[in-house]
């Protein structure tokens, strides 16, 4: 299985993460997903009154130096880690 196929598979698995997944973890996978699918950030930072979008923008900005392949690999690893943690907590 190629990297892109594995990435798509884990993107589907990400939808099954439990509601107890921390916002910090969700922001990390959001940033990695955007970097892997879009590439370097291409929008301006949202204003101070839009905290949710601002946090998402910051998460994407934090990983903008990664290549799309690196971001895919890191995304897959993070999803695996979160799914293992969720299974252990059950």
Buried (B, 14 or more C-beta within 10 A) or exposed (E): EEEEEBBEEBBEBBEEBEEEBEEEBBBBBBBBBBBBEEEEBEEEEBEEEEEEEBBBBBBBBBBBEBEBEBBBBBBBEBBEEBBEBBEEEE
